[in-house]
Amino acid sequence: MLERLLGDSDVDDDTLGFHAQQAAEKLLKAALAARAVDYPRTHNLGALIELLGKAGVALPANLADIDRLTPFGTVFRYDEVLPKAGEDRSL
């Protein structure tokens, strides 16, 4: 999906970055869970990478700077975009 979005000039960088960060976060958390490593509720990719390192897991070289995506994990928060209770969702 990210490859499709990369080629779409209508998708802004913040949106693309958010989805890339979310994919990376899920990947790192899945790797931790597969190794039975407890991890905190966080969007900080660097912290998750550090936990993987402590578990003896090294990231592939092409993911070495993936923590640069961390700021995009806080650009959008679900509570900011979901309608409040009682709002008209048909608009």
Backbone torsions as a table, in degrees:
resi	resn	phi	psi	omega
1	MET	NA	-39.5	-179.9
2	LEU	-63.0	-37.8	178.4
3	GLU	-62.6	-37.2	176.8
4	ARG	-65.6	-43.8	-178.5
5	LEU	-66.6	-33.8	179.7
6	LEU	-57.4	-36.7	-178.4
7	GLY	-86.9	0.2	-177.5
8	ASP	-99.3	107.8	-176.9
9	SER	-69.4	-12.3	177.5
10	ASP	-80.6	-12.3	179.9
11	VAL	-93.0	119.0	-178.1
12	ASP	-75.8	163.0	-176.0
13	ASP	-61.1	-36.8	-179.5
14	ASP	-64.4	-41.3	179.6
15	THR	-67.4	-46.0	177.9
16	LEU	-60.9	-45.4	179.4
17	GLY	-61.9	-40.4	178.8
18	PHE	-59.9	-48.9	-178.0
19	HIS	-67.5	-35.4	176.3
20	ALA	-65.5	-42.3	178.9
21	GLN	-63.2	-43.2	-179.2
22	GLN	-63.4	-41.7	178.3
23	ALA	-63.3	-43.3	179.3
24	ALA	-65.0	-42.7	179.0
25	GLU	-59.7	-45.3	-179.9
26	LYS	-65.1	-38.6	178.0
27	LEU	-61.7	-47.9	-179.3
28	LEU	-65.0	-42.3	179.7
29	LYS	-67.2	-35.0	176.8
30	ALA	-65.9	-40.3	178.2
31	ALA	-64.1	-40.4	177.4
32	LEU	-66.3	-44.8	-179.6
33	ALA	-63.3	-37.9	179.6
34	ALA	-63.6	-23.6	179.0
35	ARG	-102.9	11.9	179.0
36	ALA	57.0	36.3	177.7
37	VAL	-97.0	122.5	175.6
38	ASP	-69.6	141.9	178.4
39	TYR	-138.0	152.0	-179.3
40	PRO	-77.6	162.9	173.6
41	ARG	-76.3	102.9	-175.2
42	THR	-151.2	156.8	172.8
43	HIS	-107.3	3.5	-176.6
44	ASN	-79.7	104.9	-177.7
45	LEU	-65.4	-34.6	178.6
46	GLY	-60.8	-41.0	178.8
47	ALA	-65.5	-39.2	179.0
48	LEU	-69.0	-38.9	177.3
49	ILE	-63.3	-40.3	178.4
50	GLU	-62.1	-42.3	177.3
51	LEU	-62.5	-39.9	177.2
52	LEU	-62.7	-42.3	178.4
53	GLY	-60.6	-41.8	177.7
54	LYS	-65.1	-24.9	178.1
55	ALA	-87.9	3.9	177.7
56	GLY	84.6	17.7	-179.2
57	VAL	-107.0	121.2	176.9
58	ALA	-99.5	138.0	176.8
59	LEU	-73.4	148.7	172.8
60	PRO	-60.0	151.5	-176.9
61	ALA	-56.0	-34.5	-177.6
62	ASN	-73.2	-5.3	176.5
63	LEU	-111.5	11.2	-174.0
64	ALA	-57.4	-33.6	-177.6
65	ASP	-110.0	24.9	-177.8
66	ILE	-63.2	-23.2	179.6
67	ASP	-65.5	-11.7	175.2
68	ARG	-63.5	-16.6	179.8
69	LEU	-81.0	-11.9	-175.5
70	THR	-50.0	-46.0	-178.3
71	PRO	-59.1	-27.9	-179.9
72	PHE	-69.9	-19.8	179.1
73	GLY	-70.4	-13.9	179.8
74	THR	-113.2	3.4	179.1
75	VAL	-66.0	-45.8	179.3
76	PHE	-118.4	135.6	172.7
77	ARG	-123.3	142.7	-174.8
78	TYR	-59.8	-34.7	-179.2
79	ASP	-68.4	-17.2	178.3
80	GLU	-83.4	-23.4	-175.1
81	VAL	-109.0	-16.4	178.7
82	LEU	-77.3	143.4	177.9
83	PRO	-65.9	145.9	176.3
84	LYS	-73.9	156.9	179.3
85	ALA	-55.3	133.0	178.1
86	GLY	88.9	-7.7	178.4
87	GLU	-75.6	151.1	178.2
88	ASP	-76.1	111.8	-178.0
89	ARG	-87.6	-0.4	-177.6
90	SER	-82.1	-7.2	-178.3
91	LEU	-73.7	NA	NA
